[in-house]
Amino acid sequence: MRNKSETLGSLGRAPARTGKIGKPQPTPDVDPPPEPGRVRRWIHGALFDNVGLKFLSMVLAITVFLLVNTDKDREITARIGVSYTLPDDKVLMSDRIEEVRVTVKGPWQRLRRFDQREVDRINLDLRRASSGEVTITPDMIHVPSGLTISQIEPRTIRVAFDRRVEKIVEVTAQVSGRPQHGYVISEVKPAPATAKIRGAETTLAALSAIHTREVSLEGRAESFVAETEMSPPDGVDVEGSPQVVLHVTVDEELVTRKLPGLVVGVRGEGIDPAKWTVTPAQVEVTLTGALLAVEKAKAAMAPVVKLTTGEGKPHEVDVVIDGLPPGIGVKISPERVKVSPAKPAPPPPSP
């Protein structure tokens, strides 16, 4: 029969001590102090031994971390354009929404490659719609696989319609600027003179004419022809070509100018004006004609009476305009004046 200490020792437990109580135990061996520089060599080896393998391990760890963390769903905001398909017999009167804001959700790797410019516009088919609210649903927006639409702003769009009608209106020329001094625009004739337009019934009810784009008259002194086009209001269409030809007629400006207080002069061969007195001494002259010609005549003309020798008694004579260019109409008031020999000056008093 085995003793207790041998049985436990065979099972891996430490054998019981056999020393006697009170007997001094042997001193265990103590490790010698580390050699100088051993710790430093260990740290250097831990950092720089197998550098390539350690760098590869670090790269793999970072890659796994990024893949795990960047594969989570995230959200970004995009702007998607909106197009409209309208009925032929109606006009959309409400304001058009040109784009909506959408929130796109999905893995970050897919969101990074997402480009809102590659997404087709949202098409609102309103051919059978009536006035009211139209809802934009996520299935109207086609985003790449793996991405979803989580929010749309605005979600609904208000639409309002009016009946589409036709109407024939006049074409009115739109001009700007002033012609050269002394000239006026006497006529601006568009061709065609009328146009057929289409639009909302309420809009066309208040429309009697359609304007052309602006044509400049600045500095013009001769008639001319200009090409332009009609400029209908928003929501109104011109049936056929919008081109318009304007025939512009430029004429000299006709004016009437009154010149009051002009002194009447005396003319005649062998006549000394100082020996005649004119009553009234001043007249009013009215000139009619082209502006440039009238302005030129004002500087050159003068009202006069013409006498002949041998006339020594007071009498009435017609007033005429000396130096008046042709093409100028004239009116003198009064037309006749009285001429009389001037009285001799009294002699100076005797000293």
ZIWOGI-V373346 format. One line per field, one symbol per residue. ss: DSSP state (2 for helix, 1 for strand, 0 for the rest). phi: phi as a letter, one per 30 degrees, with the letter a starting at -180 (. if undefined). burial: + if it has 9 or more other C-alpha atoms within 8 Angstrom, else -. Layout:
ss->???
phi->???
burial->???
This chain:
ss->000222222200000000000000000000000000022222222222002222222222222222222200111111111111100001110000001111111112222200022200011110000001111002220000000111111001111011111111111100110000001111111110011111112222200011110011000000011111110000001100001111111111011111111110111000002221111001111111112222222222011111000000001111011100000011111001111110000000000
phi->.ddddddddddjdddddcdddjdedddddcddedddiddddddddddcdhdedddddddddddddddddddddbbbcbccdbcbccddcbbdcdddcdabcbccblddddddcdbddcddddccdcdcdcelccccceddccceejcbccabbddbbdbbcbddbcacbdccdcbbibddejbbccabcdbddbbcbbldeddddcccabdcddcdceidbbdabbcbbdbddeicccdidddbccccccbddcbbbcbdidddccbldiccedcbccbddbbccccbldeddddddedcdadbcccbdjdbcdacbdcbccidddicdbbcbddbbccbddddddddddd
burial->-----++++----------------------------------+-------------------------+++-++--++++++-+++--++++------+++++++++-++-------+++++-++---------+----+-----+-++-+----+++++++++---++++++-+--++-++++--++++-+++++++++--+-----++++++-+++++-+--+-+++-+---+-++----++++++++++-+---+--+-+++++--+----+++---++++++++++-++--+---+++++-++--------+-+-+--+---+---+----+++++----------
